[in-house]
Amino acid sequence: MPRVIFSITYAVKPELREEYLETIGALKNYLTAERGKDYSVFEVKGKRNHFSEVYICKSMEEYDQLEEDSDEVTDQLINRIVNDFVRDGKVEYKTLVETL
């Protein structure tokens, strides 16, 4: 069964960096510790305030359930990140499916 990587990439408003880091840290802790997700956050090397959230799913079925499996806490944190911290509201989504 192929694994799936789902990434969400965006730039954060520089003046809100610290507040963003606190919020994304809360999201990461919740998703990994409470919800058991394989989830990480990366900052793009050489591009300060450009971040990628990465979910690694063990199967296409797990990937398909990501949105349906969301809960109130997850939704509130994600909405806060997108609405308050993302510069110019620009978010890029990418889905990679393992082939080999």
C-alpha positions as CSV (number, residue, x, y, z in Angstrom):
1,M,0.0,0.0,0.0
2,P,1.6,3.3,-1.0
3,R,2.2,6.0,1.5
4,V,0.9,9.6,0.9
5,I,2.6,12.8,1.9
6,F,0.3,15.8,2.1
7,S,2.0,19.2,2.6
8,I,0.6,22.7,3.2
9,T,3.1,25.5,2.4
10,Y,2.8,29.2,3.2
11,A,4.6,32.4,4.3
12,V,3.9,33.8,7.8
13,K,3.6,37.5,8.5
14,P,7.0,38.4,10.0
15,E,5.5,40.5,12.8
16,L,3.4,37.5,14.0
17,R,6.2,34.9,13.8
18,E,6.4,34.2,17.6
19,E,2.6,33.9,18.0
20,Y,2.5,31.7,14.9
21,L,5.2,29.4,16.4
22,E,3.2,29.1,19.6
23,T,0.0,28.2,17.7
24,I,1.6,25.8,15.3
25,G,3.4,24.1,18.3
26,A,0.0,23.6,20.0
27,L,-1.4,22.1,16.7
28,K,1.6,19.8,16.4
29,N,1.4,18.6,20.0
30,Y,-2.4,18.0,19.6
31,L,-2.1,16.2,16.3
32,T,0.8,14.0,17.3
33,A,0.1,13.3,21.0
34,E,-3.7,13.3,21.1
35,R,-4.7,12.3,17.6
36,G,-1.7,10.0,16.7
37,K,-1.0,11.7,13.4
38,D,2.4,11.6,11.7
39,Y,2.7,15.4,11.4
40,S,5.7,17.8,11.3
41,V,6.3,21.4,10.6
42,F,9.4,22.7,8.7
43,E,10.8,26.1,8.0
44,V,12.2,26.4,4.5
45,K,16.0,26.8,4.7
46,G,17.1,30.2,3.6
47,K,13.5,31.6,3.5
48,R,12.7,32.9,7.0
49,N,9.0,32.7,7.8
50,H,8.2,30.2,5.0
51,F,6.8,27.0,6.5
52,S,5.5,23.6,5.4
53,E,3.2,21.4,7.4
54,V,3.6,17.8,6.4
55,Y,1.3,14.8,7.1
56,I,2.6,11.4,6.3
57,C,-0.2,8.9,5.8
58,K,0.3,5.1,5.7
59,S,-2.2,4.7,3.0
60,M,-4.5,6.5,0.6
61,E,-7.4,5.6,2.9
62,E,-5.7,7.4,5.8
63,Y,-5.1,10.4,3.6
64,D,-8.8,10.4,2.5
65,Q,-9.8,10.5,6.1
66,L,-7.7,13.5,7.1
67,E,-10.4,16.1,6.4
68,E,-13.3,13.9,7.7
69,D,-11.3,13.1,10.9
70,S,-10.9,16.7,11.8
71,D,-12.3,17.9,15.1
72,E,-13.2,21.2,16.7
73,V,-9.7,21.8,18.3
74,T,-7.9,21.0,15.0
75,D,-10.3,23.2,13.0
76,Q,-9.9,26.2,15.4
77,L,-6.1,26.0,15.3
78,I,-5.9,25.6,11.5
79,N,-8.4,28.5,11.0
80,R,-6.4,30.7,13.3
81,I,-3.2,29.9,11.4
82,V,-4.7,30.5,8.0
83,N,-6.8,33.6,8.9
84,D,-4.4,35.3,11.3
85,F,-0.8,34.4,10.3
86,V,-0.6,33.5,6.6
87,R,0.8,36.3,4.6
88,D,-1.5,37.4,1.7
89,G,-3.7,34.4,2.4
90,K,-1.6,32.3,-0.1
91,V,-1.5,28.6,0.8
92,E,-0.1,25.9,-1.5
93,Y,-1.3,22.3,-1.1
94,K,0.6,19.3,-2.5
95,T,-0.1,15.6,-2.4
96,L,2.6,13.1,-3.1
97,V,1.8,9.4,-3.6
98,E,4.6,6.8,-3.2
99,T,5.2,4.9,-6.3
100,L,8.1,2.6,-5.4
